C-alpha cells in the first residue's frame, strides 16, 4: 500500500506524540555556580529533579577537570550550595535543585571547628613572642574549660 508524503508525515508526528506521552520531557536548565576563591563561574545544564548533592558533585568534578585553583577536593559533604539572590540559608542536599527557583548559586566550603581556628590564629599572632610552653598551657586550659 502506497502512502502519500502527507500521510507519512502525519504518522511520524503521531508516533512522536505517543513516545513523548510515554516519556515526558524533563525540564533542564543552565545554572551558574560561583565558587568562593575561584576566578570565575562554572556553568552546566541540570535537570530540575536533580538533587542539590548531585549538583555540588558535578560542580566539583568540573572545577577539578578544568584545573582550577585553589584545589577543593571531591567530598561533597564539605560544601554548601547557596542561592545567589536569596537569604543566607544553604540548600538542603536532598532537595531538588529546581525547587529553589534560582539559576545562580554560590558554592562554599564548610567552616572548620571554631576552636581550631581560634587556636591557630592565636598561635600565629604569638609567633616570636613568649614561650611555646606558655602557649601550650594556655591552649590546653582553653580546651578543658570549653568542654
N, C-alpha and C positions, 0 to 999 in steps of 0.2 A: 504494500500500500504506500503510495507516494503522498508525502505531505508537503504543503506549501511552506515557504520560508516563514510566513506569519504564524502558522500552526506550530512550527518548531520553536520559534521564539516564545510563544505562549507556554508551551510545555516546559521549556527551560526555566522560565520565570516561576512557574508553579512548583517545580522541583526545588528551586532555590528557596521559595517561601516555606515549603514543607521542612527543609533542613534547618532553616532559621528558627522555626517554631519549636523544633525538637531540641536545638542547641541555641538558646537565646544568647545574644551578644553580651559580653561582659564589658561594662564601661571601663575604659582605660583612659588615663590622662598623664600628662607630663608634669613631673614635680621637680622642684629645685630644692636641693639640700645644701645649706651653708654649713661648713664645718668650722667650728671655732679654731682660729690659729692657722687656717689654710688660706691659700692665695685666692681661691675663687670657688664658686658653687659647683656642685655636681648635679647634672640633670639626667633623668631617666624616666621611662614610662612604667607605670604601675597599674594594676587592676584595683578598682575601688574596694574589692573584697579582701585584698591582701592585708595581712595584719602588720602593725607597726614594727614588730620584731623583724619580720622579713624585709621590710623597707630599710631598717637600720643595717641588717646583714648585707643587703645589696649595696648600700652606700659605702660601707666599709670595704667591701670587695672591690668596688670601682675605684675608691680612693687609693687602695694599695696597688691595684693594677696600673693606675696612672703614675705611680711612683711619687706621690705627693708627700710633702713634709709638713709637720712632724709625723713620724710613724705612730700610728694609733693602736695597732693590734687588731685582732679579729673577734674578741669576746664581746658579743652584743650586750651582755649583762652589765658591762662597764659604761654604757652610754644611755643617754636620754634624748628623745626627739621632741622638740617643742614647735608648735605652730609659730611662724614668724610674726604674724599680725595679731595674735591673741594674748591672753593673760600669761601668767608665769607658771601655769601647771603643765608638766610634761604629759605627753600622750601615754596611755596605757598600752604596754607592748602587745596585749592580746586583742585590742580593739582594731577594727578595720580602718585603714588609712582614709577611706572615703568618708568616714563618719565625722572627721574633723572639719570638713568643708573647705579646707585650705589647700593651696598648691605650693606654698613656700614654707620651708621648715628650717630649723637650726638644730644641728647635731652637736651635743656637748658630752664631754667625758664627765662621769660622776665624780663628785668631790671625794677625796680620801678622808679618813678619820681626822677630825679637827685636832685631837690631841697630838697626833704625829706631826701635823703641820705647825702647831704652836711650838713643840719641842725643837723641830728643825729650824724654824725661824729664830728661836732663842739661841740655838747653837751657832748659827751664822752670825747673829748680832754680837755674841760674846766672843767670837773668834779673836784671839790675840789678847784678850783681857781676862784676868782671873785665871784660876787653875781649872784643869779638866775635872779634878776630883770634886770641886765645888759644884760644877755643872751637873755631874752625875748624881751627887747627893740631892741637889735641888730637883732634878728630873725624877729621881726615884721617889722623893717625898711627894711630888706633884701627882704621880700616878697612884700612890697609895691613898692620898686624900681625895682624889677624884672618883674613886670606886665606892 
